[in-house]
């Protein structure tokens, strides 16, 4: 992902204060920004078709517990938006389709 409008250095990670949680949070923070950029680039590459979380998880090989927080961060930053479209997941559930937000000049 390129452009000054996107920064991924403030990725949120969980740390409850335990030694194992701190270690996990350090590892997660290192990969969070990379995964966030990969998710954005994937959704962007899909254009108007967009992507569900399930489609992104499969395409990028990212587990749901890592994918969903990064997609949520992108939505909170208004980098992506949900559409009215829904598509079935691998398990047959209905899933929201996300697209890259239009940038106003």
Secondary structure, DSSP 8 states (H G I E B T S, - for coil): --STT---TT------SSHHHHHHHHHHHHHHHHHHHHHHHHHHHTGGG-B-HHHHHHHHT--HHHHHHHHHHHHHTTSEEEEEEEEE-TTS-EEEEEEE-----
